């Protein structure tokens, strides 16, 4: 059935900007925060623990997702969360601490100095996770089936562009400002100010551009008590049926451990590039990190994912598992090479990042397809959301300890530890069972 809206506005007016806006806060909270804290002189252990905890809202968002259906409209949630995030970005711009140059140089800035900054990041994280739920639900309500299929690639493309903007463009701008102003805290203050202005403009645009589908109505308007009870009962059933699936324990272990090497590695990549050679790092400038990891890395990740999708459709999930598990593990050796030899050439560094991120993008395809596989059946959407919660948890927990492990081991030995963790990826790939025909295009 086609959904009827009260206007005829083309989805091109709002889908690209909506999914661009969906990605910006995620990458600021989970990626830019790492770079900013590192450049502010926060030790790696404290930095990794604090920023990893920011994953929590994406881990637990299935808990409150039913209430997005019960209260107000999804359009209301989208606009409200964007307003809240804009306010958080403005306050962030006005409140970034300014540690002394000596404190930054000695990597002695306590994370406690950023307590208010972290509170704003937490608010943004919960708002962003809620925005994700509402935006994805609105997408299905506002489009008919044909439009849904057509725009799925468009929304993914603009989400990737937000990744390039967040991890690449904003970091590059901060790096240029660091050099021109000679003041690292000021540079990041201006960068966050640019982001706040951009997000405010997007929010204002969406208040007019996002349509009002007739079916986007809160369920509380119709038999609210019965609806609320029914939804909560169904909510409980989603959990019960999920944990009653065959081999669900093995599936959860796979979700938690398949990405273990990457979970450790990703949290330490930017600090490794930014730290001086005397501390075992690469000694790159902030803007160089923005170009190498935020643009070349994202491009490689995207290409790897696309090729992984083609491979999975040709081979099926079962035959794809081992090539993709290998792609998740072997490219981690590029960081062992960088940590041991510290090449000065940006071309060599970029090639290493491209290889590692391409492998990650290719290998991650099997993980995504396996989440869809174990979500099949009743409550498919809700069960997939639970899988994504375990996915976020798989990145959060290792990231919490990555900084302390790096400080203890040093970068070179830390990367060897990451290679040892590849045993976990191989092990969980070996124990799972998959229908040989699943995922193949006949």
GUPA-339628 format. One line per field, with one value per residue: residue in one letter; x, y, z of N, C-alpha, C in turn. Coordinates in steps of 0.2 Angstrom, whole numbers, plus 2048, in hexadecimal, padded with zeros to 3 digits. Atoms other than C-alpha are relative to their C-alpha. Example, Ala and Ser with C-alpha at 12.3 -4.5 7.8 and 13.67 -1.06 7.14 Angstrom:
residuo: a:s
nc1: 804:7FC
nc2: 7FA:7FA
nc3: 800:7FF
cac1: 83E:844
cac2: 7EA:7FB
cac3: 827:824
cc1: 804:7FC
cc2: 806:805
cc3: 800:803
//
This chain:
residuo: x:x:x:x:x:x:x:x:x:x:x:x:x:x:x:x:x:x:x:x:x:x:x:x:x:x:x:x:x:x:x:x:x:x:x:x:x:x:x:x:x:x:x:x:x:x:x:x:x:x:x:x:x:x:x:x:x:x:x:x:x:x:x:x:x:x:x:x:x:x:x:x:x:x:x:x:x:x:x:x:x:x:x:x:x:x:x:x:x:x:x:x:x:x:x:x:x:x:x:x:x:x:x:x:x:x:x:x:x:x:x:x:x:x:x:x:x:x:x:x:x:x:x:x:x:x:x:x:x:x:x:x:x:x:x:x:x:x:x:x:x:x:x:x:x:x:x:x:x:x:x:x:x:x:x:x:x:x:x:x:x:x:x:x:x:x:x:x:x:x:x:x:x:x:x:x:x:x:x:x:x:x:x:x:x:x:x:x:x:x:x:x:x:x:x:x:x:x:x:x:x:x:x:x:x:x:x:x:x:x:x:x:x:x:x:x:x:x:x:x:x:x:x:x:x:x:x:x:x:x:x:x:x:x:x:x:x:x:x:x:x:x:x:x:x:x:x:x:x:x:x:x:x:x:x:x:x:x:x:x:x:x:x:x:x:x:x:x:x:x:x:x:x:x:x:x:x:x:x:x:x:x:x:x:x:x:x:x:x:x:x:x:x:x:x:x:x:x:x:x:x:x:x:x:x:x:x:x:x:x:x:x:x:x:x:x:x:x:x:x:x:x:x:x:x:x:x:x:x:x:x:x:x:x:x:x:x:x:x:x:x:x:x:x:x:x:x:x:x:x:x:x:x:x:x:x:x:x:x:x:x:x:x:x:x:x:x:x:x:x:x:x:x:x:x:x:x:x:x:x:x:x:x:x:x:x:x:x:x:x:x:x:x:x:x:x:x:x:x:x:x:x:x:x:x:x:x:x:x:x:x:x:x:x:x:x:x:x:x:x:x:x:x:x:x:x:x:x:x:x:x:x:x:x:x:x:x:x:x:x:x:x
nc1: 804:7FC:801:802:7FE:804:7FD:7FD:7F9:7FC:7FB:7F9:7FF:7FE:7FD:7F9:7FE:802:7FB:7FA:801:7FF:7F9:7FB:7FF:7FD:7F9:7FD:800:7FC:7FA:7FD:7FE:7FA:7FA:800:7FD:7F8:7FD:801:7FB:803:7FC:803:804:806:804:803:805:805:804:803:807:805:804:805:807:802:801:806:806:806:804:805:803:807:803:801:806:806:801:800:7FF:7F9:7FD:7FF:7FA:7FB:7FF:7FE:7F9:7FB:7FF:7FC:7F9:7FD:7FF:7FA:7FA:7FF:7FD:7FA:7FB:7FF:7FD:7FA:7FA:7FA:7FA:7FA:7FC:7FB:804:801:7FA:7FE:806:802:806:804:806:804:801:805:806:806:800:802:808:803:7FF:805:806:800:800:806:805:7FE:802:808:801:7FF:807:806:7FF:801:807:803:7FE:804:807:801:7FF:803:7FB:7FC:7FC:7FC:7FB:7FC:7FC:7FB:7F9:7FF:7FF:7F9:7FB:7FF:7FE:7F8:7FD:7FF:7FA:7FA:800:7FF:7F9:7FB:800:800:7F9:7FB:801:7FD:7F9:7FE:801:7FA:7FA:801:801:7FB:804:804:807:804:802:806:806:803:802:806:805:802:805:807:804:802:805:805:803:803:806:805:802:804:807:804:800:803:807:804:805:806:7FF:7FC:804:7FF:805:803:806:806:800:7F9:7FE:7FF:7FA:7FA:7FF:7FF:7F9:7FB:800:7FC:7F9:7FD:7FF:7FB:7FA:801:800:7F9:7FC:802:7FE:7FB:7F9:7FF:7FA:7FB:801:7FE:7F9:7FE:801:7FB:7F9:7FD:7FD:7FB:7FA:801:803:7FA:7FC:803:7FF:7F9:7FD:7FF:7FA:7FA:7FD:7FF:7FB:7F9:7FC:7FD:804:802:805:7FE:7FF:803:804:808:803:7FE:804:807:800:7FE:805:807:802:7FE:802:807:801:7FF:806:806:7FE:800:807:803:7FD:803:807:800:7FD:804:805:7FE:7FE:804:7FD:7FC:7FA:7FC:7FD:7F8:7FD:801:7FC:7F9:800:800:7FA:7FA:7FE:7FE:7F9:7FD:7FF:7FA:7FB:800:7FE:7F9:7FB:801:7FE:801:804:807:803:800:804:807:801:801:806:805:800:803:807:803:801:805:807:802:802:806:806:802:803:807:805:802:805:806:801:802:806:806:805:804:7FC:7FA:7FE:7FE:7FA:7FB:7FE:7FC:7F9:7FC:7FE:7FA:7FA:7FD:7FD:7F9:7FB:7FF:7FC:7F9:7FD:7FF:7FA:7FA:7FB:7FC:7FC:7FB:7FB:7FC:7FC:7FD:804:7FE:802:807:802:7FF:806:806:7FF:801:808:803:801:807:804:800:804:808:802:800:805:807:802:804:803:7FB:803:802:7FD:7FE:805:800
nc2: 7FA:7FA:7FB:7F9:7FA:7FA:7FC:804:7FE:805:802:7FD:7FA:801:806:7FF:7FC:804:805:7FC:7FE:805:802:7FB:801:806:800:7FB:803:806:800:7F9:7FF:803:7FB:7FA:801:801:7FA:7FC:802:805:806:805:804:7FC:7FE:806:802:7FB:800:807:800:7FC:805:803:7FF:804:807:801:7FD:804:7FF:7FB:7FF:800:7FA:7FC:801:7FE:7F9:7FB:803:800:7FA:7FC:802:7FE:7F8:7FE:803:7FC:7FA:802:800:7F9:7FD:803:7FE:7F9:800:803:7FB:7FB:803:804:7FD:7FE:802:7FD:803:804:806:804:803:805:805:801:7FC:805:800:7FD:7F9:800:803:7FD:802:807:800:7FD:806:805:7FD:801:807:802:7FC:803:807:7FF:7FD:805:804:7FC:7FF:806:801:7FB:802:806:7FD:7FA:803:806:805:7FF:7FB:803:803:7FC:7FB:803:7FE:7F8:7FE:803:7FC:7F9:801:801:7F9:7FD:803:7FC:7F9:800:802:7FE:7F9:7FC:801:7FC:7F9:7FF:801:7F9:7FA:801:7FD:7F9:7FD:802:801:806:7FF:7FB:803:804:7FC:7FD:806:802:7FB:801:806:7FD:7FC:804:804:7FB:7FE:806:801:7FB:802:806:7FE:7FE:805:807:801:803:806:801:805:7FE:7FD:804:805:7FE:7FD:805:805:800:804:806:800:800:807:805:7FF:803:808:802:7FE:806:806:800:803:807:804:7FF:805:807:802:806:7FE:7F9:7FE:800:7FA:7FB:800:7FE:7F9:7FD:801:7FF:7F9:7FE:7FD:7FA:7FC:7FD:7FC:7FA:7FB:7FE:7FE:7F9:7FE:802:7FC:7F9:800:7FF:807:802:804:806:7FE:7FE:7F8:7FD:7FA:802:800:806:806:7FF:802:807:804:7FD:801:806:806:801:802:807:803:800:804:806:802:801:806:806:802:804:807:804:802:805:806:801:7FE:805:800:7F9:7FF:800:7FA:7FA:800:7FE:7F9:7FC:801:7FF:7FA:7FD:800:7F9:7FC:803:7FD:7F9:7FF:802:7FD:7F9:7FD:7F9:7FF:800:804:807:800:801:806:804:7FF:803:807:803:7FE:804:807:7FF:7FF:807:805:7FE:802:807:7FF:7FD:806:805:7FD:801:807:803:7FC:803:802:7FC:7FA:7FF:7FA:7FF:805:7FD:7FB:803:802:7FA:7FE:804:7FE:7FA:803:803:7FB:7FC:803:7FF:7F9:7FD:802:800:7FB:803:806:7FC:7FC:805:804:7FC:801:806:806:800:802:808:802:800:806:806:800:802:807:800:7FF:807:805:800:801:808:803:7FE:804:7FC:803:7FF:7FC:7FA:7FA:800:7FE:806
nc3: 800:800:7FA:803:7FC:802:805:805:800:802:7FB:801:7FC:7F9:7FE:800:7FA:7FA:7FE:7FE:7F9:7FC:7FF:7FD:7F8:7FF:801:7FC:7F9:7FF:804:7FF:7F9:7FF:803:7FC:7F9:801:802:7FA:7FB:7FC:801:803:7FC:7FE:806:803:7FC:800:806:802:7FD:804:804:7FD:803:806:7FD:7FC:803:800:7F9:800:807:800:7FE:805:803:7FB:7FE:805:807:801:802:7FA:7FD:804:7FF:7F9:7FF:804:7FC:7FA:802:802:7F9:7FD:804:7FE:7F9:800:802:7FB:7F9:801:7FB:803:7FC:802:805:7FD:7FE:807:802:7FB:800:7F9:7FE:7FD:804:7FC:802:805:7FE:803:807:800:7FF:806:805:7FE:802:807:802:7FF:805:807:801:801:807:805:800:803:807:803:800:804:807:803:800:804:807:802:800:805:7FE:7FB:803:804:7FB:7FB:801:7FF:7F9:7FE:803:7FC:7FA:801:801:7F9:7FD:803:7FD:7F9:7FE:805:801:7FA:7FD:804:7FE:7F9:801:803:7FB:7FB:803:801:7F9:7FB:7FA:801:7FD:804:807:7FF:7FE:807:804:7FD:802:807:800:7FD:805:805:7FE:7FF:807:802:7FC:803:806:7FF:7FD:806:806:7FF:801:7FA:802:7FC:7FC:7FB:7FA:7FA:7FE:7FA:802:801:7FB:7FD:7FB:803:805:7FC:7FD:806:802:7FB:801:806:7FE:7FC:804:804:7FC:7FF:806:803:7FD:801:807:800:800:7FF:7FC:805:804:7FC:7FF:806:800:7FC:800:807:801:7FA:802:803:7FA:7FD:804:802:7FB:7FF:807:800:7FB:803:805:7FD:7FB:803:801:7FA:7FC:804:805:807:800:805:7FF:800:806:803:7FD:803:807:800:7FD:801:807:803:7FC:801:807:801:7FD:804:806:7FD:7FF:806:803:7FB:802:806:7FF:7FC:804:805:7FC:7FB:7F9:7FD:804:7FF:7F9:7FF:803:7FD:7FA:802:801:7FA:7FB:803:801:7F9:800:802:7FA:7FD:804:7FE:7FA:7FF:805:800:807:800:806:800:805:7FD:7FB:803:803:7FA:7FD:805:800:7F9:800:805:7FD:7FB:803:804:7FB:7FC:804:7FE:7FA:801:803:7FA:7FC:803:800:7FA:7FE:804:7FD:7FC:7FD:803:7FF:7F9:7FE:803:7FC:7FA:802:800:7F9:7FF:804:7FD:7FA:802:801:7FA:7FA:801:800:7FA:7FD:805:7FE:7FB:802:804:7FC:7FD:804:806:806:804:7FD:800:807:800:7FC:805:804:7FC:7FF:806:7FF:7FE:806:803:7FB:800:807:801:7FC:802:805:804:806:806:806:7FE:803:807:805:805
cac1: 800:807:808:7FF:806:7FE:80A:813:824:831:83C:84B:847:84A:851:863:864:85B:868:876:86F:86E:880:888:884:889:89A:89D:899:8A2:8B0:8B4:8B4:8C2:8CD:8C8:8CC:8DD:8E1:8DC:8E9:8DD:8E7:8E2:8DB:8CF:8CA:8C6:8BC:8B2:8AE:8AA:89C:894:88F:883:873:875:877:867:85C:851:84B:842:83E:82C:828:82C:81D:812:816:814:819:829:82B:829:837:842:840:841:851:859:855:85C:86C:86E:86C:879:885:883:887:895:89D:89B:8A2:8B1:8BF:8CF:8DE:8EF:8FB:907:8F9:8F5:907:909:8F9:8F4:8E3:8D7:8C7:8BE:8C1:8B5:8A7:89A:8A0:89D:88B:887:88E:883:874:878:87B:86A:861:86B:866:853:855:85B:84B:83F:848:848:836:831:83A:82F:81F:822:827:81E:827:82E:835:83C:846:84C:852:85B:86B:868:867:876:880:87C:87F:891:893:88F:89D:8A9:8A3:8A4:8B5:8BD:8B7:8B4:8C5:8CE:8C6:8CC:8DD:8DF:8D8:8E5:8F3:8EC:8E7:8F4:8E7:8E0:8D1:8CC:8CD:8C1:8B5:8B4:8B2:8A4:89C:89C:893:886:882:881:876:86B:868:864:857:84F:84E:846:838:832:838:833:822:813:80D:7FC:801:80E:802:805:7FD:7F8:7EA:7E0:7DC:7EC:7EB:7E8:7F5:802:7FF:7FF:810:818:812:819:829:82B:828:835:842:83B:83A:84C:854:84B:852:85C:86F:86C:87A:886:87F:881:893:896:88F:89A:8AA:8AB:8B0:8BC:8CC:8C4:8BB:8CC:8D5:8C8:8C9:8DC:8DE:8DC:8E7:8F4:8F5:8F5:901:914:920:928:919:917:90B:90C:90D:901:8F8:8E5:8E1:8EB:8E1:8D1:8D6:8DE:8D1:8C2:8C2:8CD:8C9:8B6:8B7:8C0:8B3:8A5:8AE:8B1:89F:899:8A4:89F:88D:890:89B:88E:880:88A:891:884:887:88F:89C:8A0:8A4:8B6:8BB:8B3:8BA:8CB:8C8:8C4:8D4:8E2:8E2:8E5:8F7:8F9:8F8:905:910:90C:90F:920:928:91F:920:921:918:906:903:909:8FF:8EF:8F2:8F3:8E3:8DA:8DF:8D9:8C9:8C5:8C7:8BC:8AE:8AF:8AF:8A1:895:895:891:882:87B:87C:872:865:866:863:855:84A:839:82C:832:83F:841:842:84E:859:859:85F:86D:873:873:87F:889:88B:88F:89D:8A5:8A2:8A9:8BA:8BC:8BA:8CA:8D4:8DC:8E2:8E9:8F2:8FA:900:906:90B:904:90F:90B:8F9:8F7:8FE:8F1:8E4:8EB:8EA:8D7:8D4:8D4:8C3:8BC:8C2:8BB:8A9:8A9:8AD:89F:890:885:87C:871:87C:86F:86C:870:873:86B:865
cac2: 800:811:81E:82E:83E:84F:856:851:856:84B:840:848:857:84F:83D:843:850:845:837:844:84B:83A:836:847:845:833:836:846:83C:82C:831:844:843:837:843:852:84B:844:855:85D:852:845:835:826:81C:829:82F:81D:819:829:829:816:819:825:815:811:819:810:800:802:80B:7FC:7FF:80F:80D:808:818:821:819:81D:82F:83D:83A:835:845:84E:843:847:85A:85A:84F:85A:86A:861:85D:86E:875:869:86D:880:87D:872:880:88C:880:877:878:880:876:87E:87B:873:867:862:85F:854:84A:84E:856:84C:847:84E:85F:85A:854:861:85D:84A:84E:858:849:83D:848:848:836:832:83F:837:825:82B:835:825:81B:829:82C:81A:818:828:822:812:81D:82B:820:813:802:807:817:80E:803:811:81D:810:813:826:826:81A:826:836:82D:828:83B:840:834:83D:84E:849:83F:847:859:85F:857:85F:870:86E:869:879:884:87C:882:893:897:88E:88A:879:87C:88B:881:874:881:889:878:873:884:881:870:879:885:878:86D:87C:880:86D:86D:87D:876:866:86F:874:866:856:851:84C:83B:837:827:82F:831:82C:81D:825:82E:81E:813:818:80D:7FD:802:805:7F4:7EB:7F3:7EF:7DD:7DC:7E5:7D7:7CA:7D0:7CD:7BC:7B6:7BD:7B3:7A3:7A3:793:795:7A7:7A6:7A2:7B0:7BC:7B7:7B9:7CB:7CF:7C8:7C9:7DB:7DA:7DE:7ED:7F3:7F5:7FC:809:812:814:818:82B:82D:822:82D:83D:838:83D:82F:831:82A:81C:826:82C:83F:844:855:855:85A:84C:83F:847:844:833:82B:836:835:828:81C:81F:81D:80C:807:80B:802:7F3:7F2:7F4:7E6:7DB:7DD:7D7:7C8:7C3:7C3:7B8:7AC:7AD:7B0:79F:79F:7B2:7AF:7AA:7B6:7C4:7BF:7BF:7D0:7D6:7CF:7CF:7E1:7E5:7E1:7F2:7FA:7EE:7F4:807:805:7FC:806:817:81B:82E:82D:832:828:818:81C:81F:80F:806:80E:80A:7F8:7F6:800:7F7:7E6:7EC:7F2:7E1:7D7:7E0:7DB:7C9:7D0:7DB:7CC:7C1:7CD:7CD:7BA:7B7:7C5:7BB:7B7:7BF:7D1:7D2:7E4:7E4:7D5:7DE:7ED:7E2:7DB:7ED:7F0:7E1:7E8:7F9:7EF:7E6:7F6:7FF:7F2:7F0:802:806:7FD:800:810:808:7F9:805:80F:7FF:7F6:805:806:7F9:7EB:7F1:7EE:7DC:7DA:7DE:7D1:7C4:7C9:7C4:7B2:7B7:7BC:7AB:7A1:7A8:7A7:794:791:799:78F:797:791:78E:796:7A5:7B6:7AF:7B7:7A8
cac3: 800:7FC:80A:806:80C:80D:801:7F1:7F6:7EE:7F9:7F1:7FC:80C:80C:807:815:822:821:820:830:837:835:83B:84E:84D:846:851:861:85D:851:852:865:865:85A:864:875:86E:867:878:881:889:88D:882:890:896:885:87F:88E:88E:87B:87A:887:87B:871:87E:877:867:871:87B:86F:86C:87E:87A:867:86B:873:863:85C:86B:86E:861:84E:847:83E:84F:856:847:849:85C:85C:84F:85A:869:860:859:86B:871:863:867:87A:875:86B:879:887:87F:88D:889:891:890:883:88F:895:883:87F:88E:88A:89C:89A:8A5:89D:8AC:8A5:897:8A2:89B:88A:88D:894:884:879:883:880:86E:86D:875:869:85A:85E:860:850:847:84D:848:837:832:837:82E:81E:81D:821:815:805:7FC:7F9:7E8:7EF:7FE:7F3:7E7:7F6:800:7F7:7F8:80A:80C:801:80B:81B:814:80F:821:826:81A:821:833:833:824:821:833:839:82A:82F:841:83B:830:83E:84A:83F:83B:84D:856:863:863:86F:864:854:85B:862:850:848:854:850:83E:841:84C:83F:832:83C:841:82E:82B:839:833:822:828:831:820:814:81D:818:824:81F:824:82B:836:845:857:85D:86D:863:860:86F:878:887:87D:870:87E:886:875:870:881:87F:86E:874:881:874:869:877:87B:869:865:873:86F:85D:859:85D:863:870:862:858:866:869:856:857:865:860:84D:84D:85C:853:84A:85B:863:854:84F:860:85F:84C:84E:85E:855:846:851:85E:85B:855:866:86E:861:856:844:848:83B:83A:83E:82D:826:831:82A:818:81B:826:824:811:80A:818:816:803:805:812:806:7F7:802:807:7F6:7EF:7FF:7FA:7E9:7EF:7FC:7EF:7E4:7F1:7FE:811:815:807:80B:81D:81C:80F:818:829:821:81B:82C:834:828:823:836:832:829:83A:841:832:836:848:846:837:838:825:822:811:811:802:80B:81A:80F:806:817:81D:80C:80D:820:81D:80D:816:824:818:80E:81E:827:819:820:831:82B:821:830:83A:82D:82C:83F:83F:833:838:844:84A:83D:83F:852:852:846:851:860:855:852:865:866:858:861:871:868:864:875:881:878:875:887:88B:87B:881:891:888:87B:889:891:882:876:865:85C:869:86A:857:85A:867:85A:84F:85D:85F:84D:854:85C:84A:843:852:851:83E:840:84D:844:839:82A:81C:80D:801:80C:803:7F2:7E3:7D8
cc1: 804:7FD:7FE:802:7FB:803:803:807:804:805:807:801:802:804:808:802:7FE:805:807:800:800:807:804:801:803:808:804:801:805:807:804:802:806:806:800:803:807:803:800:805:7FD:804:7FB:7FB:7F9:7FC:7FC:7FA:7FA:7FC:7FD:7F9:7FB:7FD:7FA:7F9:7FF:800:7F9:7FA:7FA:7FB:7FA:7FD:7F8:7FC:800:7FA:7FA:7FF:802:801:807:803:801:807:806:802:803:807:805:801:804:807:803:802:807:807:802:803:807:805:802:804:806:806:806:806:806:804:805:7FC:7FE:806:802:7FB:7FE:7FA:7FB:7F9:7FA:7FF:7FA:7F9:7F9:800:7FD:7F8:7FD:801:7FB:7F9:7FF:800:7F9:7FB:802:7FD:7F8:7FF:800:7F9:7FB:802:7FF:7F9:7FC:801:7FB:7F9:7FF:801:7FC:806:805:805:805:806:805:805:804:807:801:802:806:806:801:802:808:803:800:806:806:800:802:808:805:800:801:807:805:7FF:804:807:803:7FF:805:806:7FF:7FF:805:7FD:7FB:7F9:7FC:7FE:7FA:7FA:7FD:7FD:7F9:7FA:7FE:7FB:7FA:7FC:7FD:7FA:7F9:7FC:7FC:7F9:7FB:7FD:7FB:7F9:7FB:800:7FE:7F9:7FC:7FC:7FA:800:805:7FC:802:7FB:7FC:7F9:7FA:801:807:802:801:806:807:801:802:807:805:800:804:807:803:801:806:807:800:802:808:804:7FE:802:805:807:801:806:806:800:802:808:803:800:804:807:803:804:805:806:7FE:7FD:806:804:7FD:801:807:803:802:806:807:803:802:806:807:803:803:7FC:7FD:7FB:803:802:7FD:7FC:7F9:7FD:802:7FC:7F9:800:801:7FA:7F9:7FE:802:7FE:7F8:7FE:802:7FB:7FA:801:800:7F9:7FC:802:7FE:7F9:7FF:802:7FB:7FA:801:802:7FB:804:805:807:804:803:807:804:7FF:803:807:801:800:806:806:802:802:808:803:801:806:806:801:803:808:805:7FE:802:7FE:7FB:7F9:7FD:800:7FB:7F8:7FF:7FE:7F9:7FB:7FF:7FC:7F8:7FC:7FE:7FA:7F9:7FE:7FE:7FA:7FA:7FE:7FC:7F9:7FB:7FE:7FB:7F9:7FD:7FD:7FA:7FA:7FB:7FC:804:806:803:803:806:806:803:804:807:804:802:806:806:803:803:807:805:801:804:808:803:801:807:806:805:805:805:805:805:804:805:804:7FD:802:7FD:7F8:7FD:801:7FB:7FA:800:7FE:7F8:7FD:7FE:7F8:7FB:800:7FC:7F9:7FE:800:7FA:7F9:7FE:7FB:7FE:804:7FD:7FE:804:802:7FB:800:800
cc2: 806:805:806:805:806:805:7FC:801:7FA:7FE:803:806:7FF:7FA:802:804:7FD:7FB:803:802:7FA:7FE:805:7FF:7F9:800:805:7FC:7FA:800:807:801:7FD:805:806:7FF:7FE:806:805:7FD:7FB:7FA:7FB:7FC:803:802:7FA:7FE:804:800:7F9:800:804:7FB:7FE:801:7FC:7F9:7FE:803:7FC:801:805:801:7FF:806:806:7FF:802:807:805:7FC:800:806:805:7FE:802:807:801:7FE:805:807:7FF:800:806:804:7FD:802:808:800:7FD:805:805:7FE:7FC:803:802:7FE:804:7FC:7FB:7F9:7FC:7FD:7FA:7FA:7FF:803:7FA:801:803:807:801:7FD:803:7FE:7F9:800:802:7FA:7FA:802:7FF:7F9:7FD:803:7FD:7F9:801:802:7FA:7FC:804:801:7FA:7FE:804:7FE:7FB:803:804:7FE:7FA:7FB:801:806:7FE:7FD:805:804:7FC:801:807:801:7FD:805:806:7FE:7FF:807:803:7FD:804:807:800:7FE:803:808:804:7FF:804:808:801:800:807:805:7FF:803:807:804:7FF:7FF:7FB:800:805:7FD:7FB:803:803:7FA:7FE:806:800:7FA:802:804:7FC:7FC:804:801:7F9:7FF:805:7FE:7FA:801:801:7FA:7F9:800:7FE:7FB:7FF:7FA:801:803:7FC:7FB:801:803:7FB:7FA:7FF:7FB:7F9:7FF:7FF:7F9:7FB:801:7FE:7F9:7FE:802:7FA:7FA:800:7FE:7F9:7FC:800:7FB:7F9:7FE:7FA:803:808:802:800:806:806:801:802:808:804:800:801:806:802:803:808:805:803:805:807:806:803:803:808:802:7FD:805:807:800:801:7F9:7FF:7FC:7F9:802:801:807:803:806:7FE:800:7FA:7F9:801:7FE:7F8:7FB:802:800:7FA:7FA:7FF:7FE:7F9:7FC:7FF:7FB:7F9:7FD:7FF:7F9:7FA:7FF:7FC:7F9:7FC:7FE:7FB:7FA:7FE:801:7FB:800:807:801:800:805:807:800:801:807:804:7FF:802:807:804:801:807:804:7FE:803:808:801:7FE:805:808:804:808:802:800:7FC:7F9:7FF:800:7FA:7FB:801:7FE:7F9:7FE:802:7FC:7F9:800:801:7F9:7FB:801:7FE:7F9:801:803:7FB:7FB:803:800:7F9:7FE:805:7FD:7FD:805:806:801:806:801:7FC:803:806:7FD:7FD:806:802:7FB:802:806:7FE:7FD:805:804:7FD:800:807:803:7FE:801:805:7FE:7FB:803:803:7FB:7FC:804:7FE:7FA:7F9:800:7FE:7F8:7FD:7FF:7FA:7F9:800:7FE:7F8:800:800:7F9:7FB:801:7FF:7F8:7FD:801:7FB:805:7FC:801:804:807:806:7FF:803:7FA:803
cc3: 800:805:7FC:805:7FE:7FC:7FB:800:7FE:805:800:805:807:802:800:807:807:802:800:807:805:802:804:807:802:800:805:807:800:7FC:802:808:802:7FE:804:807:7FF:7FF:806:806:805:7FF:7FC:804:802:7FA:7FD:804:800:7F9:7FE:804:7FD:7FB:803:7FE:7FA:802:803:7FD:7FE:806:7FF:7F9:800:801:7FA:7FC:804:801:7F9:7F9:7FF:7FD:806:803:7FC:801:807:801:7FD:804:806:7FF:7FE:806:803:7FC:802:807:800:7FD:805:807:7FF:805:7FC:804:7FD:7FB:803:802:7FA:7FE:804:800:807:802:802:7FD:804:7FE:7FA:802:7FD:7F9:7FF:801:7F9:7FA:802:7FE:7F9:7FE:801:7FB:7F9:7FF:800:7F9:7FB:800:7FC:7F8:7FC:7FF:7FB:7F8:7FD:800:7FA:7F8:7FF:7FE:7FA:802:805:7FD:7FC:805:805:7FF:801:807:803:7FE:804:807:800:800:807:804:7FE:803:807:801:7FB:800:806:803:7FC:802:806:7FF:7FD:805:806:7FE:800:806:805:807:7FF:803:7FB:7F9:801:802:7F9:7FC:803:7FE:7F9:7FF:803:7FC:7FA:802:802:7F9:7FE:803:7FE:7FA:800:803:7FA:7FB:802:800:806:7FD:804:805:806:806:806:802:806:7FE:7FF:805:804:805:7FD:7FB:804:803:7FB:7FE:805:800:7FB:801:804:7FC:7FC:803:801:7FA:7FE:804:800:7F9:801:800:801:805:7FC:7FC:803:801:7F9:7FF:804:7FF:7F8:7FE:805:7FE:7FE:806:804:7FB:7FE:805:800:7F9:800:805:7FD:7FB:803:805:7FD:800:807:805:7FC:7FA:7F9:7FF:7FA:802:800:7FA:7FB:802:7FD:7F9:800:802:7FF:7F9:7FC:804:7FF:7F9:800:804:7FC:7FA:803:801:7FA:7FD:805:7FE:7FA:801:804:7FC:7FB:804:805:807:802:7FD:801:807:801:7FC:803:807:7FF:7FF:806:804:7FC:7FE:806:800:7FD:806:804:7FC:802:807:801:7FC:7FF:7F9:800:7FA:801:7FB:803:806:7FD:7FD:806:803:7FB:801:807:7FF:7FB:803:805:7FD:7FD:806:804:7FC:803:807:800:7FD:805:804:7FD:800:807:802:7FC:804:803:803:7FD:801:807:801:7FC:804:806:7FD:7FF:807:802:7FC:803:807:7FF:7FF:806:805:7FE:800:807:803:7FB:802:805:7FE:7FB:805:804:7FB:7FB:7FA:7FC:803:800:7F9:7FF:804:7FC:7FB:803:801:7FA:801:802:7F9:7FD:804:7FF:7F9:7FF:803:7FD:7FB:7FC:7FA:7FA:7FA:802:7FD:7F9:7FB:7FB:7F9
//
